[in-house]
Amino acid sequence: MDISKRYSIELNKISNHLADLERGHIYELTKIPGTPSCATLAQHLKEDIAALLDLIQNDKPGVAEKVAETSKNI
């Protein structure tokens, strides 16, 4: 299976963090409570990339595969 499809949800999460940065949707600029700071987004990116690499390196299923498997069992 194509990695981009297998881990599409994990990749989308990383993409969303990057989109927030691109749009300037960060607390330092918006001052909106609940908006992540640059440091928070950086930490999320580090964690999400590390988790994705672990899934790939250890051939573990991504969220999409887990959901598909669970749906089959319902």
N, CA, C and O atoms as a Tripos MOL2 file, in Angstrom:
@<TRIPOS>MOLECULE
protein
  296   295    74     0     0
PROTEIN
NO_CHARGES

@<TRIPOS>ATOM
      1 N           0.8470   -1.1870    0.0000 N.3       1 MET1
      2 CA          0.0000    0.0000    0.0000 C.3       1 MET1
      3 C           0.8890    1.2460    0.0000 C.2       1 MET1
      4 O           1.9530    1.2670    0.6190 O.2       1 MET1
      5 N           0.4460    2.2470   -0.6820 N.am      2 ASP2
      6 CA          1.1430    3.5300   -0.7590 C.3       2 ASP2
      7 C           1.1940    4.1700    0.6280 C.2       2 ASP2
      8 O           0.1730    4.2670    1.3090 O.2       2 ASP2
      9 N           2.3830    4.6030    1.0430 N.am      3 ILE3
     10 CA          2.5580    5.1940    2.3800 C.3       3 ILE3
     11 C           1.6650    6.4160    2.5650 C.2       3 ILE3
     12 O           1.0960    6.6080    3.6390 O.2       3 ILE3
     13 N           1.5390    7.2340    1.5390 N.am      4 SER4
     14 CA          0.7150    8.4430    1.6870 C.3       4 SER4
     15 C          -0.7520    8.1100    1.9220 C.2       4 SER4
     16 O          -1.4630    8.8820    2.5660 O.2       4 SER4
     17 N          -1.2140    6.9800    1.4140 N.am      5 LYS5
     18 CA         -2.5890    6.5430    1.6670 C.3       5 LYS5
     19 C          -2.6880    5.8350    3.0150 C.2       5 LYS5
     20 O          -3.6300    6.0430    3.7790 O.2       5 LYS5
     21 N          -1.6850    4.9890    3.2880 N.am      6 ARG6
     22 CA         -1.7030    4.2150    4.5220 C.3       6 ARG6
     23 C          -1.6890    5.1170    5.7540 C.2       6 ARG6
     24 O          -2.3380    4.8210    6.7570 O.2       6 ARG6
     25 N          -0.9580    6.1970    5.6730 N.am      7 TYR7
     26 CA         -0.8110    7.1090    6.8070 C.3       7 TYR7
     27 C          -1.4070    8.4900    6.5000 C.2       7 TYR7
     28 O          -0.8930    9.5100    6.9610 O.2       7 TYR7
     29 N          -2.4660    8.5140    5.7390 N.am      8 SER8
     30 CA         -3.0650    9.7770    5.3040 C.3       8 SER8
     31 C          -3.5410   10.6410    6.4690 C.2       8 SER8
     32 O          -3.4030   11.8630    6.4250 O.2       8 SER8
     33 N          -4.0850   10.0400    7.4820 N.am      9 ILE9
     34 CA         -4.5910   10.8190    8.6220 C.3       9 ILE9
     35 C          -3.4360   11.4350    9.3950 C.2       9 ILE9
     36 O          -3.5030   12.5970    9.7960 O.2       9 ILE9
     37 N          -2.3770   10.6620    9.6050 N.am     10 GLU10
     38 CA         -1.2060   11.1810   10.3020 C.3      10 GLU10
     39 C          -0.5590   12.3100    9.5020 C.2      10 GLU10
     40 O          -0.1600   13.3260   10.0720 O.2      10 GLU10
     41 N          -0.4540   12.1370    8.1880 N.am     11 LEU11
     42 CA          0.1200   13.1730    7.3360 C.3      11 LEU11
     43 C          -0.7610   14.4200    7.2950 C.2      11 LEU11
     44 O          -0.2540   15.5410    7.2430 O.2      11 LEU11
     45 N          -2.0610   14.2270    7.3170 N.am     12 ASN12
     46 CA         -2.9900   15.3540    7.3180 C.3      12 ASN12
     47 C          -2.8420   16.1750    8.5990 C.2      12 ASN12
     48 O          -2.9150   17.4040    8.5640 O.2      12 ASN12
     49 N          -2.6360   15.5020    9.7160 N.am     13 LYS13
     50 CA         -2.4490   16.2010   10.9870 C.3      13 LYS13
     51 C          -1.2120   17.0980   10.9250 C.2      13 LYS13
     52 O          -1.2510   18.2490   11.3610 O.2      13 LYS13
     53 N          -0.1230   16.5700   10.3850 N.am     14 ILE14
     54 CA          1.1010   17.3550   10.2260 C.3      14 ILE14
     55 C           0.8570   18.5180    9.2650 C.2      14 ILE14
     56 O           1.2970   19.6390    9.5180 O.2      14 ILE14
     57 N           0.1730   18.2550    8.1920 N.am     15 SER15
     58 CA         -0.1450   19.2890    7.2070 C.3      15 SER15
     59 C          -0.9780   20.4150    7.8190 C.2      15 SER15
     60 O          -0.7830   21.5860    7.4940 O.2      15 SER15
     61 N          -1.9040   20.0560    8.7030 N.am     16 ASN16
     62 CA         -2.7290   21.0720    9.3580 C.3      16 ASN16
     63 C          -1.8950   21.9770   10.2620 C.2      16 ASN16
     64 O          -2.1240   23.1850   10.3160 O.2      16 ASN16
     65 N          -0.9330   21.3980   10.9680 N.am     17 HIS17
     66 CA         -0.0410   22.2160   11.8010 C.3      17 HIS17
     67 C           0.7490   23.1940   10.9300 C.2      17 HIS17
     68 O           0.8950   24.3670   11.2760 O.2      17 HIS17
     69 N           1.2500   22.7050    9.8100 N.am     18 LEU18
     70 CA          2.0160   23.5620    8.9050 C.3      18 LEU18
     71 C           1.1370   24.6530    8.3000 C.2      18 LEU18
     72 O           1.5800   25.7880    8.1250 O.2      18 LEU18
     73 N          -0.1010   24.3060    7.9850 N.am     19 ALA19
     74 CA         -1.0330   25.2990    7.4370 C.3      19 ALA19
     75 C          -1.3060   26.4060    8.4510 C.2      19 ALA19
     76 O          -1.3970   27.5750    8.0780 O.2      19 ALA19
     77 N          -1.4360   26.0520    9.7170 N.am     20 ASP20
     78 CA         -1.6130   27.0670   10.7640 C.3      20 ASP20
     79 C          -0.4380   28.0360   10.7700 C.2      20 ASP20
     80 O          -0.6190   29.2500   10.8670 O.2      20 ASP20
     81 N           0.7600   27.4890   10.6660 N.am     21 LEU21
     82 CA          1.9490   28.3480   10.6360 C.3      21 LEU21
     83 C           1.9520   29.2410    9.3960 C.2      21 LEU21
     84 O           2.2470   30.4320    9.4890 O.2      21 LEU21
     85 N           1.6270   28.6740    8.2490 N.am     22 GLU22
     86 CA          1.6080   29.4410    6.9950 C.3      22 GLU22
     87 C           0.6020   30.5880    7.0450 C.2      22 GLU22
     88 O           0.8680   31.6810    6.5450 O.2      22 GLU22
     89 N          -0.5460   30.3300    7.6480 N.am     23 ARG23
     90 CA         -1.6060   31.3430    7.7280 C.3      23 ARG23
     91 C          -1.3720   32.3280    8.8700 C.2      23 ARG23
     92 O          -2.1190   33.2960    9.0130 O.2      23 ARG23
     93 N          -0.3530   32.0920    9.6750 N.am     24 GLY24
     94 CA         -0.1160   32.9560   10.8250 C.3      24 GLY24
     95 C          -1.1270   32.7240   11.9270 C.2      24 GLY24
     96 O          -1.3680   33.6030   12.7540 O.2      24 GLY24
     97 N          -1.7210   31.5380   11.9400 N.am     25 HIS25
     98 CA         -2.7320   31.1990   12.9430 C.3      25 HIS25
     99 C          -2.0260   30.7020   14.2030 C.2      25 HIS25
    100 O          -2.1050   29.5280   14.5640 O.2      25 HIS25
    101 N          -1.3380   31.6290   14.8540 N.am     26 ILE26
    102 CA         -0.5890   31.3380   16.0650 C.3      26 ILE26
    103 C          -0.8850   32.4130   17.0930 C.2      26 ILE26
    104 O          -1.1750   33.5600   16.7510 O.2      26 ILE26
    105 N          -0.8080   32.0300   18.3460 N.am     27 TYR27
    106 CA         -1.1690   32.9390   19.4280 C.3      27 TYR27
    107 C          -0.3580   34.2350   19.3970 C.2      27 TYR27
    108 O          -0.8920   35.3120   19.6640 O.2      27 TYR27
    109 N           0.9220   34.1300   19.0740 N.am     28 GLU28
    110 CA          1.7740   35.3210   19.0610 C.3      28 GLU28
    111 C           1.2570   36.4050   18.1210 C.2      28 GLU28
    112 O           1.5040   37.5910   18.3420 O.2      28 GLU28
    113 N           0.5480   36.0060   17.0840 N.am     29 LEU29
    114 CA          0.0040   36.9810   16.1290 C.3      29 LEU29
    115 C          -1.4660   37.3080   16.3780 C.2      29 LEU29
    116 O          -1.8770   38.4610   16.2480 O.2      29 LEU29
    117 N          -2.2560   36.3020   16.7340 N.am     30 THR30
    118 CA         -3.6990   36.5110   16.8350 C.3      30 THR30
    119 C          -4.1590   36.9220   18.2270 C.2      30 THR30
    120 O          -5.1760   37.6010   18.3710 O.2      30 THR30
    121 N          -3.4190   36.5160   19.2480 N.am     31 LYS31
    122 CA         -3.7880   36.7610   20.6580 C.3      31 LYS31
    123 C          -5.1570   36.1740   20.9980 C.2      31 LYS31
    124 O          -5.8190   36.6300   21.9300 O.2      31 LYS31
    125 N          -5.5740   35.1680   20.2450 N.am     32 ILE32
    126 CA         -6.8560   34.5040   20.4770 C.3      32 ILE32
    127 C          -6.6240   33.3260   21.4180 C.2      32 ILE32
    128 O          -5.8410   32.4310   21.1010 O.2      32 ILE32
    129 N          -7.2970   33.3140   22.5760 N.am     33 PRO33
    130 CA         -7.1410   32.1730   23.4860 C.3      33 PRO33
    131 C          -7.5020   30.8650   22.7820 C.2      33 PRO33
    132 O          -8.4520   30.8050   22.0010 O.2      33 PRO33
    133 N          -6.7410   29.8440   23.0660 N.am     34 GLY34
    134 CA         -6.9780   28.5490   22.4430 C.3      34 GLY34
    135 C          -6.2000   28.3460   21.1600 C.2      34 GLY34
    136 O          -6.1140   27.2280   20.6510 O.2      34 GLY34
    137 N          -5.6300   29.4230   20.6320 N.am     35 THR35
    138 CA         -4.7970   29.3170   19.4460 C.3      35 THR35
    139 C          -3.4090   28.8670   19.8860 C.2      35 THR35
    140 O          -2.8590   29.4310   20.8320 O.2      35 THR35
    141 N          -2.8310   27.8720   19.2290 N.am     36 PRO36
    142 CA         -1.5210   27.3830   19.6720 C.3      36 PRO36
    143 C          -0.4050   28.3960   19.4420 C.2      36 PRO36
    144 O          -0.4370   29.1790   18.4930 O.2      36 PRO36
    145 N           0.5740   28.3600   20.3280 N.am     37 SER37
    146 CA          1.7470   29.2050   20.1520 C.3      37 SER37
    147 C           2.7020   28.5240   19.1770 C.2      37 SER37
    148 O           2.5220   27.3540   18.8380 O.2      37 SER37
    149 N           3.7030   29.2510   18.7330 N.am     38 CYS38
    150 CA          4.7210   28.6560   17.8530 C.3      38 CYS38
    151 C           5.3830   27.4700   18.5430 C.2      38 CYS38
    152 O           5.5960   26.4230   17.9320 O.2      38 CYS38
    153 N           5.7040   27.6420   19.8070 N.am     39 ALA39
    154 CA          6.3610   26.5660   20.5480 C.3      39 ALA39
    155 C           5.4770   25.3280   20.6330 C.2      39 ALA39
    156 O           5.9640   24.2040   20.5100 O.2      39 ALA39
    157 N           4.1950   25.5280   20.8390 N.am     40 THR40
    158 CA          3.2590   24.4010   20.9080 C.3      40 THR40
    159 C           3.1710   23.6940   19.5660 C.2      40 THR40
    160 O           3.2070   22.4650   19.5010 O.2      40 THR40
    161 N           3.0540   24.4760   18.4890 N.am     41 LEU41
    162 CA          2.9930   23.8590   17.1630 C.3      41 LEU41
    163 C           4.2790   23.1070   16.8510 C.2      41 LEU41
    164 O           4.2330   22.0230   16.2690 O.2      41 LEU41
    165 N           5.4150   23.6590   17.2240 N.am     42 ALA42
    166 CA          6.6920   22.9770   16.9990 C.3      42 ALA42
    167 C           6.7180   21.6500   17.7570 C.2      42 ALA42
    168 O           7.1550   20.6330   17.2190 O.2      42 ALA42
    169 N           6.2560   21.6610   18.9860 N.am     43 GLN43
    170 CA          6.2230   20.4340   19.7820 C.3      43 GLN43
    171 C           5.2840   19.4030   19.1620 C.2      43 GLN43
    172 O           5.6160   18.2190   19.0940 O.2      43 GLN43
    173 N           4.1130   19.8490   18.7110 N.am     44 HIS44
    174 CA          3.1770   18.9280   18.0450 C.3      44 HIS44
    175 C           3.8090   18.3280   16.7960 C.2      44 HIS44
    176 O           3.6840   17.1280   16.5520 O.2      44 HIS44
    177 N           4.4850   19.1520   16.0060 N.am     45 LEU45
    178 CA          5.1290   18.6540   14.7910 C.3      45 LEU45
    179 C           6.1960   17.6090   15.1250 C.2      45 LEU45
    180 O           6.2590   16.5590   14.4860 O.2      45 LEU45
    181 N           7.0210   17.8930   16.1140 N.am     46 LYS46
    182 CA          8.0530   16.9340   16.5230 C.3      46 LYS46
    183 C           7.4200   15.6030   16.9290 C.2      46 LYS46
    184 O           7.8570   14.5370   16.4940 O.2      46 LYS46
    185 N           6.3940   15.6770   17.7610 N.am     47 GLU47
    186 CA          5.7270   14.4660   18.2440 C.3      47 GLU47
    187 C           5.0530   13.6960   17.1120 C.2      47 GLU47
    188 O           5.1600   12.4720   17.0320 O.2      47 GLU47
    189 N           4.3520   14.4280   16.2320 N.am     48 ASP48
    190 CA          3.6240   13.7770   15.1440 C.3      48 ASP48
    191 C           4.5670   13.1430   14.1270 C.2      48 ASP48
    192 O           4.2880   12.0600   13.6130 O.2      48 ASP48
    193 N           5.6740   13.8060   13.8370 N.am     49 ILE49
    194 CA          6.6550   13.2430   12.9040 C.3      49 ILE49
    195 C           7.3070   12.0120   13.5200 C.2      49 ILE49
    196 O           7.4780   11.0000   12.8400 O.2      49 ILE49
    197 N           7.6700   12.0830   14.7910 N.am     50 ALA50
    198 CA          8.2740   10.9280   15.4720 C.3      50 ALA50
    199 C           7.3020    9.7430   15.4830 C.2      50 ALA50
    200 O           7.7030    8.6050   15.2400 O.2      50 ALA50
    201 N           6.0380   10.0140   15.7620 N.am     51 ALA51
    202 CA          5.0340    8.9450   15.7880 C.3      51 ALA51
    203 C           4.8580    8.3320   14.3990 C.2      51 ALA51
    204 O           4.7470    7.1130   14.2660 O.2      51 ALA51
    205 N           4.8320    9.1730   13.3710 N.am     52 LEU52
    206 CA          4.6840    8.6830   12.0010 C.3      52 LEU52
    207 C           5.8860    7.8290   11.6080 C.2      52 LEU52
    208 O           5.7210    6.7610   11.0200 O.2      52 LEU52
    209 N           7.0780    8.2870   11.9250 N.am     53 LEU53
    210 CA          8.2720    7.5110   11.6090 C.3      53 LEU53
    211 C           8.2610    6.1570   12.3150 C.2      53 LEU53
    212 O           8.6740    5.1490   11.7410 O.2      53 LEU53
    213 N           7.7910    6.1380   13.5560 N.am     54 ASP54
    214 CA          7.6830    4.8770   14.2830 C.3      54 ASP54
    215 C           6.7280    3.9230   13.5720 C.2      54 ASP54
    216 O           7.0240    2.7370   13.4250 O.2      54 ASP54
    217 N           5.5930    4.4350   13.1370 N.am     55 LEU55
    218 CA          4.6300    3.5960   12.4220 C.3      55 LEU55
    219 C           5.2460    3.0160   11.1530 C.2      55 LEU55
    220 O           5.1080    1.8260   10.8730 O.2      55 LEU55
    221 N           5.9250    3.8660   10.3940 N.am     56 ILE56
    222 CA          6.5150    3.4210    9.1300 C.3      56 ILE56
    223 C           7.6400    2.4250    9.3770 C.2      56 ILE56
    224 O           7.6770    1.3610    8.7590 O.2      56 ILE56
    225 N           8.5560    2.7670   10.2810 N.am     57 GLN57
    226 CA          9.7160    1.9070   10.5340 C.3      57 GLN57
    227 C           9.3240    0.5400   11.0770 C.2      57 GLN57
    228 O           9.9890   -0.4570   10.7950 O.2      57 GLN57
    229 N           8.2650    0.4920   11.8410 N.am     58 ASN58
    230 CA          7.8440   -0.7630   12.4620 C.3      58 ASN58
    231 C           6.6520   -1.4080   11.7630 C.2      58 ASN58
    232 O           6.0460   -2.3460   12.2820 O.2      58 ASN58
    233 N           6.3260   -0.8950   10.5820 N.am     59 ASP59
    234 CA          5.2380   -1.4270    9.7580 C.3      59 ASP59
    235 C           3.9460   -1.5840   10.5520 C.2      59 ASP59
    236 O           3.2450   -2.5890   10.4380 O.2      59 ASP59
    237 N           3.6470   -0.5620   11.3610 N.am     60 LYS60
    238 CA          2.4150   -0.5620   12.1450 C.3      60 LYS60
    239 C           1.3000    0.0880   11.3290 C.2      60 LYS60
    240 O           1.5720    0.9300   10.4740 O.2      60 LYS60
    241 N           0.0700   -0.2870   11.5800 N.am     61 PRO61
    242 CA         -1.0380    0.3230   10.8410 C.3      61 PRO61
    243 C          -1.2720    1.7650   11.2830 C.2      61 PRO61
    244 O          -1.0690    2.1230   12.4430 O.2      61 PRO61
    245 N          -1.7010    2.5740   10.3320 N.am     62 GLY62
    246 CA         -2.0850    3.9430   10.6380 C.3      62 GLY62
    247 C          -3.5340    3.9880   11.0900 C.2      62 GLY62
    248 O          -4.2150    2.9630   11.1200 O.2      62 GLY62
    249 N          -3.9970    5.1650   11.4370 N.am     63 VAL63
    250 CA         -5.3710    5.3410   11.9140 C.3      63 VAL63
    251 C          -6.3690    4.8740   10.8600 C.2      63 VAL63
    252 O          -7.3550    4.2140   11.1890 O.2      63 VAL63
    253 N          -6.1210    5.2140    9.5930 N.am     64 ALA64
    254 CA         -7.0570    4.8300    8.5270 C.3      64 ALA64
    255 C          -7.2090    3.3170    8.4470 C.2      64 ALA64
    256 O          -8.3180    2.8130    8.2680 O.2      64 ALA64
    257 N          -6.1070    2.5920    8.5790 N.am     65 GLU65
    258 CA         -6.1740    1.1260    8.5450 C.3      65 GLU65
    259 C          -6.9050    0.5740    9.7600 C.2      65 GLU65
    260 O          -7.6890   -0.3670    9.6430 O.2      65 GLU65
    261 N          -6.6510    1.1530   10.9180 N.am     66 LYS66
    262 CA         -7.3250    0.7030   12.1360 C.3      66 LYS66
    263 C          -8.8270    0.9080   12.0360 C.2      66 LYS66
    264 O          -9.6030    0.0430   12.4400 O.2      66 LYS66
    265 N          -9.2390    2.0540   11.4990 N.am     67 VAL67
    266 CA        -10.6660    2.3480   11.3500 C.3      67 VAL67
    267 C         -11.2970    1.3810   10.3490 C.2      67 VAL67
    268 O         -12.3940    0.8720   10.5790 O.2      67 VAL67
    269 N         -10.6030    1.1310    9.2430 N.am     68 ALA68
    270 CA        -11.1190    0.2070    8.2320 C.3      68 ALA68
    271 C         -11.2800   -1.1960    8.8170 C.2      68 ALA68
    272 O         -12.2750   -1.8730    8.5550 O.2      68 ALA68
    273 N         -10.3090   -1.6240    9.5990 N.am     69 GLU69
    274 CA        -10.3740   -2.9570   10.2080 C.3      69 GLU69
    275 C         -11.5170   -3.0340   11.2320 C.2      69 GLU69
    276 O         -12.2400   -4.0290   11.2930 O.2      69 GLU69
    277 N         -11.6690   -1.9810   12.0260 N.am     70 THR70
    278 CA        -12.7390   -1.9450   13.0140 C.3      70 THR70
    279 C         -14.1050   -1.9510   12.3210 C.2      70 THR70
    280 O         -15.0450   -2.5930   12.7900 O.2      70 THR70
    281 N         -14.2040   -1.2320   11.2070 N.am     71 SER71
    282 CA        -15.4740   -1.1680   10.4650 C.3      71 SER71
    283 C         -15.8620   -2.5420    9.9380 C.2      71 SER71
    284 O         -17.0450   -2.8760    9.8840 O.2      71 SER71
    285 N         -14.8790   -3.3310    9.5530 N.am     72 LYS72
    286 CA        -15.1470   -4.6810    9.0350 C.3      72 LYS72
    287 C         -15.7460   -5.5690   10.1300 C.2      72 LYS72
    288 O         -16.5570   -6.4530    9.8530 O.2      72 LYS72
    289 N         -15.3370   -5.3200   11.3660 N.am     73 ASN73
    290 CA        -15.7630   -6.1590   12.4860 C.3      73 ASN73
    291 C         -17.1070   -5.7400   13.0860 C.2      73 ASN73
    292 O         -17.5990   -6.3710   14.0220 O.2      73 ASN73
    293 N         -17.6840   -4.6940   12.5540 N.am     74 ILE74
    294 CA        -18.9700   -4.2300   13.0930 C.3      74 ILE74
    295 C         -20.1140   -4.8900   12.3590 C.2      74 ILE74
    296 O         -21.2770   -4.6290   12.6660 O.2      74 ILE74
@<TRIPOS>BOND
     1     1     2 1
     2     2     3 1
     3     3     4 2
     4     3     5 am
     5     5     6 1
     6     6     7 1
     7     7     8 2
     8     7     9 am
     9     9    10 1
    10    10    11 1
    11    11    12 2
    12    11    13 am
    13    13    14 1
    14    14    15 1
    15    15    16 2
    16    15    17 am
    17    17    18 1
    18    18    19 1
    19    19    20 2
    20    19    21 am
    21    21    22 1
    22    22    23 1
    23    23    24 2
    24    23    25 am
    25    25    26 1
    26    26    27 1
    27    27    28 2
    28    27    29 am
    29    29    30 1
    30    30    31 1
    31    31    32 2
    32    31    33 am
    33    33    34 1
    34    34    35 1
    35    35    36 2
    36    35    37 am
    37    37    38 1
    38    38    39 1
    39    39    40 2
    40    39    41 am
    41    41    42 1
    42    42    43 1
    43    43    44 2
    44    43    45 am
    45    45    46 1
    46    46    47 1
    47    47    48 2
    48    47    49 am
    49    49    50 1
    50    50    51 1
    51    51    52 2
    52    51    53 am
    53    53    54 1
    54    54    55 1
    55    55    56 2
    56    55    57 am
    57    57    58 1
    58    58    59 1
    59    59    60 2
    60    59    61 am
    61    61    62 1
    62    62    63 1
    63    63    64 2
    64    63    65 am
    65    65    66 1
    66    66    67 1
    67    67    68 2
    68    67    69 am
    69    69    70 1
    70    70    71 1
    71    71    72 2
    72    71    73 am
    73    73    74 1
    74    74    75 1
    75    75    76 2
    76    75    77 am
    77    77    78 1
    78    78    79 1
    79    79    80 2
    80    79    81 am
    81    81    82 1
    82    82    83 1
    83    83    84 2
    84    83    85 am
    85    85    86 1
    86    86    87 1
    87    87    88 2
    88    87    89 am
    89    89    90 1
    90    90    91 1
    91    91    92 2
    92    91    93 am
    93    93    94 1
    94    94    95 1
    95    95    96 2
    96    95    97 am
    97    97    98 1
    98    98    99 1
    99    99   100 2
   100    99   101 am
   101   101   102 1
   102   102   103 1
   103   103   104 2
   104   103   105 am
   105   105   106 1
   106   106   107 1
   107   107   108 2
   108   107   109 am
   109   109   110 1
   110   110   111 1
   111   111   112 2
   112   111   113 am
   113   113   114 1
   114   114   115 1
   115   115   116 2
   116   115   117 am
   117   117   118 1
   118   118   119 1
   119   119   120 2
   120   119   121 am
   121   121   122 1
   122   122   123 1
   123   123   124 2
   124   123   125 am
   125   125   126 1
   126   126   127 1
   127   127   128 2
   128   127   129 am
   129   129   130 1
   130   130   131 1
   131   131   132 2
   132   131   133 am
   133   133   134 1
   134   134   135 1
   135   135   136 2
   136   135   137 am
   137   137   138 1
   138   138   139 1
   139   139   140 2
   140   139   141 am
   141   141   142 1
   142   142   143 1
   143   143   144 2
   144   143   145 am
   145   145   146 1
   146   146   147 1
   147   147   148 2
   148   147   149 am
   149   149   150 1
   150   150   151 1
   151   151   152 2
   152   151   153 am
   153   153   154 1
   154   154   155 1
   155   155   156 2
   156   155   157 am
   157   157   158 1
   158   158   159 1
   159   159   160 2
   160   159   161 am
   161   161   162 1
   162   162   163 1
   163   163   164 2
   164   163   165 am
   165   165   166 1
   166   166   167 1
   167   167   168 2
   168   167   169 am
   169   169   170 1
   170   170   171 1
   171   171   172 2
   172   171   173 am
   173   173   174 1
   174   174   175 1
   175   175   176 2
   176   175   177 am
   177   177   178 1
   178   178   179 1
   179   179   180 2
   180   179   181 am
   181   181   182 1
   182   182   183 1
   183   183   184 2
   184   183   185 am
   185   185   186 1
   186   186   187 1
   187   187   188 2
   188   187   189 am
   189   189   190 1
   190   190   191 1
   191   191   192 2
   192   191   193 am
   193   193   194 1
   194   194   195 1
   195   195   196 2
   196   195   197 am
   197   197   198 1
   198   198   199 1
   199   199   200 2
   200   199   201 am
   201   201   202 1
   202   202   203 1
   203   203   204 2
   204   203   205 am
   205   205   206 1
   206   206   207 1
   207   207   208 2
   208   207   209 am
   209   209   210 1
   210   210   211 1
   211   211   212 2
   212   211   213 am
   213   213   214 1
   214   214   215 1
   215   215   216 2
   216   215   217 am
   217   217   218 1
   218   218   219 1
   219   219   220 2
   220   219   221 am
   221   221   222 1
   222   222   223 1
   223   223   224 2
   224   223   225 am
   225   225   226 1
   226   226   227 1
   227   227   228 2
   228   227   229 am
   229   229   230 1
   230   230   231 1
   231   231   232 2
   232   231   233 am
   233   233   234 1
   234   234   235 1
   235   235   236 2
   236   235   237 am
   237   237   238 1
   238   238   239 1
   239   239   240 2
   240   239   241 am
   241   241   242 1
   242   242   243 1
   243   243   244 2
   244   243   245 am
   245   245   246 1
   246   246   247 1
   247   247   248 2
   248   247   249 am
   249   249   250 1
   250   250   251 1
   251   251   252 2
   252   251   253 am
   253   253   254 1
   254   254   255 1
   255   255   256 2
   256   255   257 am
   257   257   258 1
   258   258   259 1
   259   259   260 2
   260   259   261 am
   261   261   262 1
   262   262   263 1
   263   263   264 2
   264   263   265 am
   265   265   266 1
   266   266   267 1
   267   267   268 2
   268   267   269 am
   269   269   270 1
   270   270   271 1
   271   271   272 2
   272   271   273 am
   273   273   274 1
   274   274   275 1
   275   275   276 2
   276   275   277 am
   277   277   278 1
   278   278   279 1
   279   279   280 2
   280   279   281 am
   281   281   282 1
   282   282   283 1
   283   283   284 2
   284   283   285 am
   285   285   286 1
   286   286   287 1
   287   287   288 2
   288   287   289 am
   289   289   290 1
   290   290   291 1
   291   291   292 2
   292   291   293 am
   293   293   294 1
   294   294   295 1
   295   295   296 2
@<TRIPOS>SUBSTRUCTURE
     1 MET1         2 RESIDUE 1 A MET
     2 ASP2         6 RESIDUE 1 A ASP
     3 ILE3        10 RESIDUE 1 A ILE
     4 SER4        14 RESIDUE 1 A SER
     5 LYS5        18 RESIDUE 1 A LYS
     6 ARG6        22 RESIDUE 1 A ARG
     7 TYR7        26 RESIDUE 1 A TYR
     8 SER8        30 RESIDUE 1 A SER
     9 ILE9        34 RESIDUE 1 A ILE
    10 GLU10       38 RESIDUE 1 A GLU
    11 LEU11       42 RESIDUE 1 A LEU
    12 ASN12       46 RESIDUE 1 A ASN
    13 LYS13       50 RESIDUE 1 A LYS
    14 ILE14       54 RESIDUE 1 A ILE
    15 SER15       58 RESIDUE 1 A SER
    16 ASN16       62 RESIDUE 1 A ASN
    17 HIS17       66 RESIDUE 1 A HIS
    18 LEU18       70 RESIDUE 1 A LEU
    19 ALA19       74 RESIDUE 1 A ALA
    20 ASP20       78 RESIDUE 1 A ASP
    21 LEU21       82 RESIDUE 1 A LEU
    22 GLU22       86 RESIDUE 1 A GLU
    23 ARG23       90 RESIDUE 1 A ARG
    24 GLY24       94 RESIDUE 1 A GLY
    25 HIS25       98 RESIDUE 1 A HIS
    26 ILE26      102 RESIDUE 1 A ILE
    27 TYR27      106 RESIDUE 1 A TYR
    28 GLU28      110 RESIDUE 1 A GLU
    29 LEU29      114 RESIDUE 1 A LEU
    30 THR30      118 RESIDUE 1 A THR
    31 LYS31      122 RESIDUE 1 A LYS
    32 ILE32      126 RESIDUE 1 A ILE
    33 PRO33      130 RESIDUE 1 A PRO
    34 GLY34      134 RESIDUE 1 A GLY
    35 THR35      138 RESIDUE 1 A THR
    36 PRO36      142 RESIDUE 1 A PRO
    37 SER37      146 RESIDUE 1 A SER
    38 CYS38      150 RESIDUE 1 A CYS
    39 ALA39      154 RESIDUE 1 A ALA
    40 THR40      158 RESIDUE 1 A THR
    41 LEU41      162 RESIDUE 1 A LEU
    42 ALA42      166 RESIDUE 1 A ALA
    43 GLN43      170 RESIDUE 1 A GLN
    44 HIS44      174 RESIDUE 1 A HIS
    45 LEU45      178 RESIDUE 1 A LEU
    46 LYS46      182 RESIDUE 1 A LYS
    47 GLU47      186 RESIDUE 1 A GLU
    48 ASP48      190 RESIDUE 1 A ASP
    49 ILE49      194 RESIDUE 1 A ILE
    50 ALA50      198 RESIDUE 1 A ALA
    51 ALA51      202 RESIDUE 1 A ALA
    52 LEU52      206 RESIDUE 1 A LEU
    53 LEU53      210 RESIDUE 1 A LEU
    54 ASP54      214 RESIDUE 1 A ASP
    55 LEU55      218 RESIDUE 1 A LEU
    56 ILE56      222 RESIDUE 1 A ILE
    57 GLN57      226 RESIDUE 1 A GLN
    58 ASN58      230 RESIDUE 1 A ASN
    59 ASP59      234 RESIDUE 1 A ASP
    60 LYS60      238 RESIDUE 1 A LYS
    61 PRO61      242 RESIDUE 1 A PRO
    62 GLY62      246 RESIDUE 1 A GLY
    63 VAL63      250 RESIDUE 1 A VAL
    64 ALA64      254 RESIDUE 1 A ALA
    65 GLU65      258 RESIDUE 1 A GLU
    66 LYS66      262 RESIDUE 1 A LYS
    67 VAL67      266 RESIDUE 1 A VAL
    68 ALA68      270 RESIDUE 1 A ALA
    69 GLU69      274 RESIDUE 1 A GLU
    70 THR70      278 RESIDUE 1 A THR
    71 SER71      282 RESIDUE 1 A SER
    72 LYS72      286 RESIDUE 1 A LYS
    73 ASN73      290 RESIDUE 1 A ASN
    74 ILE74      294 RESIDUE 1 A ILE
